[in-house]
Amino acid sequence: MKKVKKIPMRKCLGCGESKPKKELLRIVKNKEGEIFIDTEGRANGRGAYICFDSKCLERANKSKGLQRAFGQSVDKEIIDSLEESIKHMQEP
């Protein structure tokens, strides 16, 4: 009997949908308190996930999902840089 490989699922902070980890964007807060996008999915620190959609980022920001996930307020500049990164990742 063949073993079925388990796919790690994560929940989007914006829409609340559970999706495979690879289909979501990981945002990390490291020990220094810096918040950034983890493209590799391996950076040390507290991770939170959102869909590759600016609407989900907007919802997560509006509902204070990012603030709750990281236990600190998230600056407007960080939100803007995350939005720019999402736009660049969506382009073909």
PDB file of N, CA, C and O in Angstrom:
ATOM      1  N   MET A   1       0.833  -1.182   0.000  1.00  0.00           N
ATOM      2  CA  MET A   1       0.000   0.000   0.000  1.00  0.00           C
ATOM      3  C   MET A   1       0.880   1.250   0.000  1.00  0.00           C
ATOM      4  O   MET A   1       1.797   1.374   0.813  1.00  0.00           O
ATOM      5  N   LYS A   2       0.598   2.159  -0.904  1.00  0.00           N
ATOM      6  CA  LYS A   2       1.402   3.367  -1.047  1.00  0.00           C
ATOM      7  C   LYS A   2       0.977   4.421  -0.022  1.00  0.00           C
ATOM      8  O   LYS A   2      -0.210   4.632   0.229  1.00  0.00           O
ATOM      9  N   LYS A   3       1.999   5.082   0.568  1.00  0.00           N
ATOM     10  CA  LYS A   3       1.727   6.133   1.540  1.00  0.00           C
ATOM     11  C   LYS A   3       1.351   7.422   0.823  1.00  0.00           C
ATOM     12  O   LYS A   3       1.983   7.799  -0.163  1.00  0.00           O
ATOM     13  N   VAL A   4       0.322   8.094   1.321  1.00  0.00           N
ATOM     14  CA  VAL A   4      -0.091   9.371   0.760  1.00  0.00           C
ATOM     15  C   VAL A   4       0.681  10.476   1.476  1.00  0.00           C
ATOM     16  O   VAL A   4       0.699  10.543   2.705  1.00  0.00           O
ATOM     17  N   LYS A   5       1.323  11.346   0.680  1.00  0.00           N
ATOM     18  CA  LYS A   5       2.104  12.429   1.260  1.00  0.00           C
ATOM     19  C   LYS A   5       1.164  13.494   1.819  1.00  0.00           C
ATOM     20  O   LYS A   5       0.228  13.924   1.145  1.00  0.00           O
ATOM     21  N   LYS A   6       1.419  13.910   3.047  1.00  0.00           N
ATOM     22  CA  LYS A   6       0.592  14.919   3.698  1.00  0.00           C
ATOM     23  C   LYS A   6       0.979  16.308   3.190  1.00  0.00           C
ATOM     24  O   LYS A   6       2.158  16.660   3.152  1.00  0.00           O
ATOM     25  N   ILE A   7      -0.018  17.084   2.803  1.00  0.00           N
ATOM     26  CA  ILE A   7       0.214  18.441   2.320  1.00  0.00           C
ATOM     27  C   ILE A   7      -0.086  19.408   3.463  1.00  0.00           C
ATOM     28  O   ILE A   7      -1.208  19.443   3.967  1.00  0.00           O
ATOM     29  N   PRO A   8       0.928  20.205   3.881  1.00  0.00           N
ATOM     30  CA  PRO A   8       0.681  21.150   4.975  1.00  0.00           C
ATOM     31  C   PRO A   8      -0.294  22.249   4.550  1.00  0.00           C
ATOM     32  O   PRO A   8      -0.116  22.879   3.508  1.00  0.00           O
ATOM     33  N   MET A   9      -1.319  22.469   5.362  1.00  0.00           N
ATOM     34  CA  MET A   9      -2.329  23.484   5.085  1.00  0.00           C
ATOM     35  C   MET A   9      -2.129  24.667   6.024  1.00  0.00           C
ATOM     36  O   MET A   9      -1.757  24.499   7.185  1.00  0.00           O
ATOM     37  N   ARG A  10      -2.381  25.859   5.507  1.00  0.00           N
ATOM     38  CA  ARG A  10      -2.291  27.083   6.301  1.00  0.00           C
ATOM     39  C   ARG A  10      -3.514  27.946   6.007  1.00  0.00           C
ATOM     40  O   ARG A  10      -4.126  27.833   4.946  1.00  0.00           O
ATOM     41  N   LYS A  11      -3.860  28.810   6.961  1.00  0.00           N
ATOM     42  CA  LYS A  11      -5.032  29.666   6.815  1.00  0.00           C
ATOM     43  C   LYS A  11      -4.621  31.090   6.461  1.00  0.00           C
ATOM     44  O   LYS A  11      -3.713  31.654   7.071  1.00  0.00           O
ATOM     45  N   CYS A  12      -5.295  31.661   5.475  1.00  0.00           N
ATOM     46  CA  CYS A  12      -5.050  33.041   5.052  1.00  0.00           C
ATOM     47  C   CYS A  12      -5.610  33.995   6.106  1.00  0.00           C
ATOM     48  O   CYS A  12      -6.729  33.811   6.584  1.00  0.00           O
ATOM     49  N   LEU A  13      -4.826  35.017   6.466  1.00  0.00           N
ATOM     50  CA  LEU A  13      -5.280  36.013   7.443  1.00  0.00           C
ATOM     51  C   LEU A  13      -6.380  36.904   6.879  1.00  0.00           C
ATOM     52  O   LEU A  13      -7.155  37.483   7.640  1.00  0.00           O
ATOM     53  N   GLY A  14      -6.456  37.019   5.561  1.00  0.00           N
ATOM     54  CA  GLY A  14      -7.444  37.892   4.943  1.00  0.00           C
ATOM     55  C   GLY A  14      -8.798  37.238   4.782  1.00  0.00           C
ATOM     56  O   GLY A  14      -9.791  37.700   5.345  1.00  0.00           O
ATOM     57  N   CYS A  15      -8.840  36.152   4.008  1.00  0.00           N
ATOM     58  CA  CYS A  15     -10.121  35.508   3.706  1.00  0.00           C
ATOM     59  C   CYS A  15     -10.456  34.369   4.662  1.00  0.00           C
ATOM     60  O   CYS A  15     -11.610  33.946   4.731  1.00  0.00           O
ATOM     61  N   GLY A  16      -9.473  33.867   5.398  1.00  0.00           N
ATOM     62  CA  GLY A  16      -9.717  32.790   6.355  1.00  0.00           C
ATOM     63  C   GLY A  16      -9.790  31.414   5.724  1.00  0.00           C
ATOM     64  O   GLY A  16     -10.112  30.439   6.404  1.00  0.00           O
ATOM     65  N   GLU A  17      -9.496  31.318   4.435  1.00  0.00           N
ATOM     66  CA  GLU A  17      -9.541  30.047   3.724  1.00  0.00           C
ATOM     67  C   GLU A  17      -8.285  29.228   3.991  1.00  0.00           C
ATOM     68  O   GLU A  17      -7.182  29.773   4.000  1.00  0.00           O
ATOM     69  N   SER A  18      -8.440  27.928   4.207  1.00  0.00           N
ATOM     70  CA  SER A  18      -7.290  27.041   4.360  1.00  0.00           C
ATOM     71  C   SER A  18      -6.855  26.559   2.982  1.00  0.00           C
ATOM     72  O   SER A  18      -7.658  26.059   2.195  1.00  0.00           O
ATOM     73  N   LYS A  19      -5.562  26.723   2.711  1.00  0.00           N
ATOM     74  CA  LYS A  19      -5.005  26.325   1.418  1.00  0.00           C
ATOM     75  C   LYS A  19      -3.666  25.646   1.656  1.00  0.00           C
ATOM     76  O   LYS A  19      -3.084  25.780   2.733  1.00  0.00           O
ATOM     77  N   PRO A  20      -3.168  24.911   0.651  1.00  0.00           N
ATOM     78  CA  PRO A  20      -1.820  24.345   0.788  1.00  0.00           C
ATOM     79  C   PRO A  20      -0.795  25.454   0.999  1.00  0.00           C
ATOM     80  O   PRO A  20      -0.893  26.530   0.410  1.00  0.00           O
ATOM     81  N   LYS A  21       0.177  25.176   1.839  1.00  0.00           N
ATOM     82  CA  LYS A  21       1.204  26.151   2.220  1.00  0.00           C
ATOM     83  C   LYS A  21       1.878  26.801   1.009  1.00  0.00           C
ATOM     84  O   LYS A  21       2.170  27.997   1.031  1.00  0.00           O
ATOM     85  N   LYS A  22       2.122  26.029  -0.034  1.00  0.00           N
ATOM     86  CA  LYS A  22       2.821  26.519  -1.231  1.00  0.00           C
ATOM     87  C   LYS A  22       2.002  27.556  -2.006  1.00  0.00           C
ATOM     88  O   LYS A  22       2.566  28.332  -2.777  1.00  0.00           O
ATOM     89  N   GLU A  23       0.677  27.576  -1.810  1.00  0.00           N
ATOM     90  CA  GLU A  23      -0.191  28.502  -2.537  1.00  0.00           C
ATOM     91  C   GLU A  23      -0.362  29.835  -1.819  1.00  0.00           C
ATOM     92  O   GLU A  23      -1.058  30.721  -2.315  1.00  0.00           O
ATOM     93  N   LEU A  24       0.268  29.985  -0.653  1.00  0.00           N
ATOM     94  CA  LEU A  24       0.130  31.205   0.136  1.00  0.00           C
ATOM     95  C   LEU A  24       1.456  31.936   0.264  1.00  0.00           C
ATOM     96  O   LEU A  24       2.523  31.345   0.100  1.00  0.00           O
ATOM     97  N   LEU A  25       1.378  33.209   0.555  1.00  0.00           N
ATOM     98  CA  LEU A  25       2.540  34.064   0.752  1.00  0.00           C
ATOM     99  C   LEU A  25       2.840  34.115   2.248  1.00  0.00           C
ATOM    100  O   LEU A  25       1.958  34.407   3.055  1.00  0.00           O
ATOM    101  N   ARG A  26       4.084  33.830   2.610  1.00  0.00           N
ATOM    102  CA  ARG A  26       4.471  33.832   4.025  1.00  0.00           C
ATOM    103  C   ARG A  26       5.105  35.167   4.386  1.00  0.00           C
ATOM    104  O   ARG A  26       6.029  35.639   3.723  1.00  0.00           O
ATOM    105  N   ILE A  27       4.588  35.760   5.448  1.00  0.00           N
ATOM    106  CA  ILE A  27       5.129  37.004   5.982  1.00  0.00           C
ATOM    107  C   ILE A  27       5.711  36.669   7.346  1.00  0.00           C
ATOM    108  O   ILE A  27       5.075  35.980   8.143  1.00  0.00           O
ATOM    109  N   VAL A  28       6.926  37.157   7.619  1.00  0.00           N
ATOM    110  CA  VAL A  28       7.658  36.767   8.824  1.00  0.00           C
ATOM    111  C   VAL A  28       8.029  37.980   9.670  1.00  0.00           C
ATOM    112  O   VAL A  28       8.355  39.048   9.153  1.00  0.00           O
ATOM    113  N   LYS A  29       7.970  37.782  10.986  1.00  0.00           N
ATOM    114  CA  LYS A  29       8.525  38.764  11.928  1.00  0.00           C
ATOM    115  C   LYS A  29       9.690  38.070  12.617  1.00  0.00           C
ATOM    116  O   LYS A  29       9.502  37.049  13.278  1.00  0.00           O
ATOM    117  N   ASN A  30      10.909  38.623  12.465  1.00  0.00           N
ATOM    118  CA  ASN A  30      12.076  37.995  13.081  1.00  0.00           C
ATOM    119  C   ASN A  30      12.294  38.516  14.504  1.00  0.00           C
ATOM    120  O   ASN A  30      11.508  39.323  14.999  1.00  0.00           O
ATOM    121  N   LYS A  31      13.355  38.057  15.151  1.00  0.00           N
ATOM    122  CA  LYS A  31      13.629  38.435  16.541  1.00  0.00           C
ATOM    123  C   LYS A  31      13.848  39.930  16.718  1.00  0.00           C
ATOM    124  O   LYS A  31      13.573  40.478  17.785  1.00  0.00           O
ATOM    125  N   GLU A  32      14.341  40.593  15.673  1.00  0.00           N
ATOM    126  CA  GLU A  32      14.592  42.037  15.741  1.00  0.00           C
ATOM    127  C   GLU A  32      13.315  42.845  15.554  1.00  0.00           C
ATOM    128  O   GLU A  32      13.329  44.068  15.689  1.00  0.00           O
ATOM    129  N   GLY A  33      12.211  42.168  15.242  1.00  0.00           N
ATOM    130  CA  GLY A  33      10.936  42.856  15.043  1.00  0.00           C
ATOM    131  C   GLY A  33      10.698  43.310  13.620  1.00  0.00           C
ATOM    132  O   GLY A  33       9.724  44.013  13.350  1.00  0.00           O
ATOM    133  N   GLU A  34      11.578  42.916  12.694  1.00  0.00           N
ATOM    134  CA  GLU A  34      11.416  43.276  11.283  1.00  0.00           C
ATOM    135  C   GLU A  34      10.372  42.368  10.648  1.00  0.00           C
ATOM    136  O   GLU A  34      10.359  41.161  10.892  1.00  0.00           O
ATOM    137  N   ILE A  35       9.498  42.948   9.836  1.00  0.00           N
ATOM    138  CA  ILE A  35       8.464  42.185   9.142  1.00  0.00           C
ATOM    139  C   ILE A  35       8.780  42.224   7.653  1.00  0.00           C
ATOM    140  O   ILE A  35       8.989  43.292   7.077  1.00  0.00           O
ATOM    141  N   PHE A  36       8.814  41.036   7.033  1.00  0.00           N
ATOM    142  CA  PHE A  36       9.173  40.947   5.614  1.00  0.00           C
ATOM    143  C   PHE A  36       8.554  39.705   4.991  1.00  0.00           C
ATOM    144  O   PHE A  36       8.055  38.826   5.693  1.00  0.00           O
ATOM    145  N   ILE A  37       8.594  39.644   3.650  1.00  0.00           N
ATOM    146  CA  ILE A  37       8.080  38.482   2.918  1.00  0.00           C
ATOM    147  C   ILE A  37       9.156  37.417   2.865  1.00  0.00           C
ATOM    148  O   ILE A  37      10.312  37.700   2.552  1.00  0.00           O
ATOM    149  N   ASP A  38       8.768  36.191   3.172  1.00  0.00           N
ATOM    150  CA  ASP A  38       9.676  35.050   3.122  1.00  0.00           C
ATOM    151  C   ASP A  38       9.389  34.278   1.836  1.00  0.00           C
ATOM    152  O   ASP A  38       8.438  33.498   1.772  1.00  0.00           O
ATOM    153  N   THR A  39      10.207  34.496   0.825  1.00  0.00           N
ATOM    154  CA  THR A  39       9.982  33.844  -0.467  1.00  0.00           C
ATOM    155  C   THR A  39      10.327  32.358  -0.441  1.00  0.00           C
ATOM    156  O   THR A  39       9.735  31.574  -1.183  1.00  0.00           O
ATOM    157  N   GLU A  40      11.275  31.963   0.401  1.00  0.00           N
ATOM    158  CA  GLU A  40      11.703  30.566   0.478  1.00  0.00           C
ATOM    159  C   GLU A  40      10.808  29.732   1.401  1.00  0.00           C
ATOM    160  O   GLU A  40      10.719  28.515   1.243  1.00  0.00           O
ATOM    161  N   GLY A  41      10.154  30.377   2.349  1.00  0.00           N
ATOM    162  CA  GLY A  41       9.312  29.654   3.300  1.00  0.00           C
ATOM    163  C   GLY A  41      10.092  29.031   4.435  1.00  0.00           C
ATOM    164  O   GLY A  41       9.585  28.145   5.122  1.00  0.00           O
ATOM    165  N   ARG A  42      11.334  29.485   4.647  1.00  0.00           N
ATOM    166  CA  ARG A  42      12.186  28.871   5.669  1.00  0.00           C
ATOM    167  C   ARG A  42      12.780  29.860   6.662  1.00  0.00           C
ATOM    168  O   ARG A  42      13.529  29.449   7.549  1.00  0.00           O
ATOM    169  N   ALA A  43      12.476  31.136   6.546  1.00  0.00           N
ATOM    170  CA  ALA A  43      13.089  32.143   7.419  1.00  0.00           C
ATOM    171  C   ALA A  43      12.688  31.913   8.877  1.00  0.00           C
ATOM    172  O   ALA A  43      11.560  31.515   9.168  1.00  0.00           O
ATOM    173  N   ASN A  44      13.623  32.170   9.780  1.00  0.00           N
ATOM    174  CA  ASN A  44      13.335  32.037  11.201  1.00  0.00           C
ATOM    175  C   ASN A  44      12.422  33.162  11.643  1.00  0.00           C
ATOM    176  O   ASN A  44      12.519  34.287  11.152  1.00  0.00           O
ATOM    177  N   GLY A  45      11.544  32.851  12.566  1.00  0.00           N
ATOM    178  CA  GLY A  45      10.658  33.864  13.112  1.00  0.00           C
ATOM    179  C   GLY A  45       9.207  33.433  13.052  1.00  0.00           C
ATOM    180  O   GLY A  45       8.882  32.324  12.628  1.00  0.00           O
ATOM    181  N   ARG A  46       8.352  34.326  13.482  1.00  0.00           N
ATOM    182  CA  ARG A  46       6.911  34.092  13.513  1.00  0.00           C
ATOM    183  C   ARG A  46       6.340  34.313  12.124  1.00  0.00           C
ATOM    184  O   ARG A  46       6.514  35.386  11.546  1.00  0.00           O
ATOM    185  N   GLY A  47       5.667  33.318  11.586  1.00  0.00           N
ATOM    186  CA  GLY A  47       5.125  33.414  10.238  1.00  0.00           C
ATOM    187  C   GLY A  47       3.616  33.570  10.216  1.00  0.00           C
ATOM    188  O   GLY A  47       2.910  33.057  11.084  1.00  0.00           O
ATOM    189  N   ALA A  48       3.136  34.284   9.216  1.00  0.00           N
ATOM    190  CA  ALA A  48       1.709  34.431   8.958  1.00  0.00           C
ATOM    191  C   ALA A  48       1.519  34.297   7.452  1.00  0.00           C
ATOM    192  O   ALA A  48       2.430  34.598   6.681  1.00  0.00           O
ATOM    193  N   TYR A  49       0.352  33.852   7.037  1.00  0.00           N
ATOM    194  CA  TYR A  49       0.121  33.563   5.627  1.00  0.00           C
ATOM    195  C   TYR A  49      -1.050  34.357   5.070  1.00  0.00           C
ATOM    196  O   TYR A  49      -2.060  34.556   5.745  1.00  0.00           O
ATOM    197  N   ILE A  50      -0.900  34.812   3.816  1.00  0.00           N
ATOM    198  CA  ILE A  50      -2.000  35.435   3.085  1.00  0.00           C
ATOM    199  C   ILE A  50      -1.959  34.939   1.643  1.00  0.00           C
ATOM    200  O   ILE A  50      -0.922  34.490   1.156  1.00  0.00           O
ATOM    201  N   CYS A  51      -3.111  35.028   0.967  1.00  0.00           N
ATOM    202  CA  CYS A  51      -3.193  34.653  -0.446  1.00  0.00           C
ATOM    203  C   CYS A  51      -2.391  35.642  -1.287  1.00  0.00           C
ATOM    204  O   CYS A  51      -2.090  36.748  -0.840  1.00  0.00           O
ATOM    205  N   PHE A  52      -2.052  35.237  -2.497  1.00  0.00           N
ATOM    206  CA  PHE A  52      -1.358  36.122  -3.442  1.00  0.00           C
ATOM    207  C   PHE A  52      -2.384  37.087  -4.045  1.00  0.00           C
ATOM    208  O   PHE A  52      -2.570  37.128  -5.261  1.00  0.00           O
ATOM    209  N   ASP A  53      -3.040  37.856  -3.184  1.00  0.00           N
ATOM    210  CA  ASP A  53      -4.101  38.754  -3.606  1.00  0.00           C
ATOM    211  C   ASP A  53      -4.071  40.003  -2.740  1.00  0.00           C
ATOM    212  O   ASP A  53      -4.046  39.913  -1.513  1.00  0.00           O
ATOM    213  N   SER A  54      -4.074  41.162  -3.375  1.00  0.00           N
ATOM    214  CA  SER A  54      -4.014  42.411  -2.604  1.00  0.00           C
ATOM    215  C   SER A  54      -5.278  42.616  -1.777  1.00  0.00           C
ATOM    216  O   SER A  54      -5.245  43.311  -0.762  1.00  0.00           O
ATOM    217  N   LYS A  55      -6.398  42.016  -2.201  1.00  0.00           N
ATOM    218  CA  LYS A  55      -7.643  42.127  -1.428  1.00  0.00           C
ATOM    219  C   LYS A  55      -7.507  41.410  -0.085  1.00  0.00           C
ATOM    220  O   LYS A  55      -8.014  41.887   0.930  1.00  0.00           O
ATOM    221  N   CYS A  56      -6.832  40.282  -0.083  1.00  0.00           N
ATOM    222  CA  CYS A  56      -6.626  39.547   1.174  1.00  0.00           C
ATOM    223  C   CYS A  56      -5.716  40.335   2.116  1.00  0.00           C
ATOM    224  O   CYS A  56      -5.939  40.358   3.326  1.00  0.00           O
ATOM    225  N   LEU A  57      -4.695  40.977   1.560  1.00  0.00           N
ATOM    226  CA  LEU A  57      -3.816  41.816   2.380  1.00  0.00           C
ATOM    227  C   LEU A  57      -4.607  42.978   2.969  1.00  0.00           C
ATOM    228  O   LEU A  57      -4.434  43.332   4.135  1.00  0.00           O
ATOM    229  N   GLU A  58      -5.473  43.567   2.153  1.00  0.00           N
ATOM    230  CA  GLU A  58      -6.306  44.681   2.608  1.00  0.00           C
ATOM    231  C   GLU A  58      -7.233  44.233   3.745  1.00  0.00           C
ATOM    232  O   GLU A  58      -7.378  44.928   4.751  1.00  0.00           O
ATOM    233  N   ARG A  59      -7.861  43.054   3.567  1.00  0.00           N
ATOM    234  CA  ARG A  59      -8.751  42.521   4.611  1.00  0.00           C
ATOM    235  C   ARG A  59      -7.989  42.205   5.888  1.00  0.00           C
ATOM    236  O   ARG A  59      -8.461  42.486   6.989  1.00  0.00           O
ATOM    237  N   ALA A  60      -6.796  41.612   5.731  1.00  0.00           N
ATOM    238  CA  ALA A  60      -5.977  41.270   6.903  1.00  0.00           C
ATOM    239  C   ALA A  60      -5.561  42.529   7.653  1.00  0.00           C
ATOM    240  O   ALA A  60      -5.506  42.533   8.883  1.00  0.00           O
ATOM    241  N   ASN A  61      -5.271  43.582   6.922  1.00  0.00           N
ATOM    242  CA  ASN A  61      -4.882  44.848   7.544  1.00  0.00           C
ATOM    243  C   ASN A  61      -6.082  45.507   8.225  1.00  0.00           C
ATOM    244  O   ASN A  61      -5.971  46.019   9.339  1.00  0.00           O
ATOM    245  N   LYS A  62      -7.223  45.490   7.548  1.00  0.00           N
ATOM    246  CA  LYS A  62      -8.437  46.119   8.075  1.00  0.00           C
ATOM    247  C   LYS A  62      -8.926  45.423   9.348  1.00  0.00           C
ATOM    248  O   LYS A  62      -9.364  46.080  10.293  1.00  0.00           O
ATOM    249  N   SER A  63      -8.847  44.095   9.365  1.00  0.00           N
ATOM    250  CA  SER A  63      -9.308  43.330  10.529  1.00  0.00           C
ATOM    251  C   SER A  63      -8.225  43.184  11.595  1.00  0.00           C
ATOM    252  O   SER A  63      -8.421  42.502  12.602  1.00  0.00           O
ATOM    253  N   LYS A  64      -7.081  43.829  11.366  1.00  0.00           N
ATOM    254  CA  LYS A  64      -5.935  43.786  12.280  1.00  0.00           C
ATOM    255  C   LYS A  64      -5.387  42.362  12.447  1.00  0.00           C
ATOM    256  O   LYS A  64      -4.854  42.014  13.500  1.00  0.00           O
ATOM    257  N   GLY A  65      -5.524  41.552  11.400  1.00  0.00           N
ATOM    258  CA  GLY A  65      -5.014  40.186  11.423  1.00  0.00           C
ATOM    259  C   GLY A  65      -3.502  40.118  11.529  1.00  0.00           C
ATOM    260  O   GLY A  65      -2.962  39.287  12.260  1.00  0.00           O
ATOM    261  N   LEU A  66      -2.815  40.997  10.796  1.00  0.00           N
ATOM    262  CA  LEU A  66      -1.347  41.023  10.855  1.00  0.00           C
ATOM    263  C   LEU A  66      -0.877  41.461  12.238  1.00  0.00           C
ATOM    264  O   LEU A  66       0.077  40.901  12.778  1.00  0.00           O
ATOM    265  N   GLN A  67      -1.540  42.455  12.810  1.00  0.00           N
ATOM    266  CA  GLN A  67      -1.166  42.931  14.141  1.00  0.00           C
ATOM    267  C   GLN A  67      -1.343  41.823  15.179  1.00  0.00           C
ATOM    268  O   GLN A  67      -0.502  41.644  16.060  1.00  0.00           O
ATOM    269  N   ARG A  68      -2.453  41.080  15.063  1.00  0.00           N
ATOM    270  CA  ARG A  68      -2.702  39.973  15.995  1.00  0.00           C
ATOM    271  C   ARG A  68      -1.678  38.857  15.825  1.00  0.00           C
ATOM    272  O   ARG A  68      -1.190  38.295  16.805  1.00  0.00           O
ATOM    273  N   ALA A  69      -1.358  38.544  14.580  1.00  0.00           N
ATOM    274  CA  ALA A  69      -0.424  37.451  14.299  1.00  0.00           C
ATOM    275  C   ALA A  69       0.975  37.750  14.829  1.00  0.00           C
ATOM    276  O   ALA A  69       1.666  36.852  15.311  1.00  0.00           O
ATOM    277  N   PHE A  70       1.390  39.013  14.739  1.00  0.00           N
ATOM    278  CA  PHE A  70       2.747  39.374  15.141  1.00  0.00           C
ATOM    279  C   PHE A  70       2.832  40.005  16.522  1.00  0.00           C
ATOM    280  O   PHE A  70       3.932  40.210  17.034  1.00  0.00           O
ATOM    281  N   GLY A  71       1.707  40.313  17.130  1.00  0.00           N
ATOM    282  CA  GLY A  71       1.717  40.875  18.477  1.00  0.00           C
ATOM    283  C   GLY A  71       2.284  42.284  18.548  1.00  0.00           C
ATOM    284  O   GLY A  71       2.772  42.711  19.594  1.00  0.00           O
ATOM    285  N   GLN A  72       2.220  43.001  17.443  1.00  0.00           N
ATOM    286  CA  GLN A  72       2.698  44.388  17.412  1.00  0.00           C
ATOM    287  C   GLN A  72       2.005  45.110  16.267  1.00  0.00           C
ATOM    288  O   GLN A  72       1.456  44.475  15.367  1.00  0.00           O
ATOM    289  N   SER A  73       2.029  46.430  16.303  1.00  0.00           N
ATOM    290  CA  SER A  73       1.419  47.183  15.208  1.00  0.00           C
ATOM    291  C   SER A  73       2.323  47.091  13.973  1.00  0.00           C
ATOM    292  O   SER A  73       3.548  47.021  14.078  1.00  0.00           O
ATOM    293  N   VAL A  74       1.687  47.093  12.817  1.00  0.00           N
ATOM    294  CA  VAL A  74       2.414  46.993  11.555  1.00  0.00           C
ATOM    295  C   VAL A  74       2.335  48.353  10.866  1.00  0.00           C
ATOM    296  O   VAL A  74       1.244  48.866  10.612  1.00  0.00           O
ATOM    297  N   ASP A  75       3.499  48.935  10.566  1.00  0.00           N
ATOM    298  CA  ASP A  75       3.563  50.265   9.958  1.00  0.00           C
ATOM    299  C   ASP A  75       2.953  50.284   8.560  1.00  0.00           C
ATOM    300  O   ASP A  75       2.936  49.274   7.857  1.00  0.00           O
ATOM    301  N   LYS A  76       2.458  51.442   8.179  1.00  0.00           N
ATOM    302  CA  LYS A  76       1.869  51.647   6.849  1.00  0.00           C
ATOM    303  C   LYS A  76       2.894  51.370   5.748  1.00  0.00           C
ATOM    304  O   LYS A  76       2.542  50.844   4.692  1.00  0.00           O
ATOM    305  N   GLU A  77       4.168  51.725   5.991  1.00  0.00           N
ATOM    306  CA  GLU A  77       5.219  51.493   4.991  1.00  0.00           C
ATOM    307  C   GLU A  77       5.386  50.000   4.714  1.00  0.00           C
ATOM    308  O   GLU A  77       5.613  49.596   3.573  1.00  0.00           O
ATOM    309  N   ILE A  78       5.271  49.188   5.757  1.00  0.00           N
ATOM    310  CA  ILE A  78       5.405  47.734   5.599  1.00  0.00           C
ATOM    311  C   ILE A  78       4.236  47.197   4.782  1.00  0.00           C
ATOM    312  O   ILE A  78       4.426  46.373   3.888  1.00  0.00           O
ATOM    313  N   ILE A  79       3.025  47.664   5.089  1.00  0.00           N
ATOM    314  CA  ILE A  79       1.840  47.238   4.339  1.00  0.00           C
ATOM    315  C   ILE A  79       1.994  47.623   2.865  1.00  0.00           C
ATOM    316  O   ILE A  79       1.689  46.825   1.979  1.00  0.00           O
ATOM    317  N   ASP A  80       2.462  48.836   2.606  1.00  0.00           N
ATOM    318  CA  ASP A  80       2.666  49.295   1.228  1.00  0.00           C
ATOM    319  C   ASP A  80       3.701  48.448   0.496  1.00  0.00           C
ATOM    320  O   ASP A  80       3.514  48.109  -0.673  1.00  0.00           O
ATOM    321  N   SER A  81       4.797  48.104   1.183  1.00  0.00           N
ATOM    322  CA  SER A  81       5.829  47.279   0.541  1.00  0.00           C
ATOM    323  C   SER A  81       5.314  45.863   0.285  1.00  0.00           C
ATOM    324  O   SER A  81       5.658  45.255  -0.730  1.00  0.00           O
ATOM    325  N   LEU A  82       4.493  45.332   1.194  1.00  0.00           N
ATOM    326  CA  LEU A  82       3.891  44.012   0.986  1.00  0.00           C
ATOM    327  C   LEU A  82       2.959  44.048  -0.226  1.00  0.00           C
ATOM    328  O   LEU A  82       2.945  43.121  -1.036  1.00  0.00           O
ATOM    329  N   GLU A  83       2.188  45.119  -0.340  1.00  0.00           N
ATOM    330  CA  GLU A  83       1.268  45.260  -1.467  1.00  0.00           C
ATOM    331  C   GLU A  83       2.031  45.339  -2.793  1.00  0.00           C
ATOM    332  O   GLU A  83       1.628  44.726  -3.782  1.00  0.00           O
ATOM    333  N   GLU A  84       3.128  46.092  -2.808  1.00  0.00           N
ATOM    334  CA  GLU A  84       3.968  46.186  -4.010  1.00  0.00           C
ATOM    335  C   GLU A  84       4.526  44.814  -4.388  1.00  0.00           C
ATOM    336  O   GLU A  84       4.530  44.438  -5.561  1.00  0.00           O
ATOM    337  N   SER A  85       4.993  44.075  -3.392  1.00  0.00           N
ATOM    338  CA  SER A  85       5.551  42.741  -3.639  1.00  0.00           C
ATOM    339  C   SER A  85       4.498  41.805  -4.210  1.00  0.00           C
ATOM    340  O   SER A  85       4.783  41.026  -5.119  1.00  0.00           O
ATOM    341  N   ILE A  86       3.289  41.877  -3.682  1.00  0.00           N
ATOM    342  CA  ILE A  86       2.203  41.028  -4.179  1.00  0.00           C
ATOM    343  C   ILE A  86       1.898  41.378  -5.632  1.00  0.00           C
ATOM    344  O   ILE A  86       1.695  40.485  -6.455  1.00  0.00           O
ATOM    345  N   LYS A  87       1.864  42.661  -5.951  1.00  0.00           N
ATOM    346  CA  LYS A  87       1.596  43.085  -7.332  1.00  0.00           C
ATOM    347  C   LYS A  87       2.669  42.561  -8.282  1.00  0.00           C
ATOM    348  O   LYS A  87       2.356  42.107  -9.382  1.00  0.00           O
ATOM    349  N   HIS A  88       3.943  42.622  -7.858  1.00  0.00           N
ATOM    350  CA  HIS A  88       5.038  42.124  -8.699  1.00  0.00           C
ATOM    351  C   HIS A  88       4.965  40.610  -8.866  1.00  0.00           C
ATOM    352  O   HIS A  88       5.310  40.090  -9.928  1.00  0.00           O
ATOM    353  N   MET A  89       4.524  39.902  -7.840  1.00  0.00           N
ATOM    354  CA  MET A  89       4.432  38.442  -7.916  1.00  0.00           C
ATOM    355  C   MET A  89       3.261  38.002  -8.787  1.00  0.00           C
ATOM    356  O   MET A  89       3.296  36.916  -9.366  1.00  0.00           O
ATOM    357  N   GLN A  90       2.220  38.836  -8.888  1.00  0.00           N
ATOM    358  CA  GLN A  90       1.056  38.492  -9.703  1.00  0.00           C
ATOM    359  C   GLN A  90       1.318  38.682 -11.188  1.00  0.00           C
ATOM    360  O   GLN A  90       0.670  38.047 -12.020  1.00  0.00           O
ATOM    361  N   GLU A  91       2.272  39.559 -11.531  1.00  0.00           N
ATOM    362  CA  GLU A  91       2.577  39.805 -12.939  1.00  0.00           C
ATOM    363  C   GLU A  91       3.215  38.570 -13.571  1.00  0.00           C
ATOM    364  O   GLU A  91       4.025  37.896 -12.935  1.00  0.00           O
ATOM    365  N   PRO A  92       2.846  38.266 -14.843  1.00  0.00           N
ATOM    366  CA  PRO A  92       3.403  37.066 -15.488  1.00  0.00           C
ATOM    367  C   PRO A  92       4.865  37.183 -15.811  1.00  0.00           C
ATOM    368  O   PRO A  92       5.454  36.249 -16.353  1.00  0.00           O
TER     369      PRO A  92
END
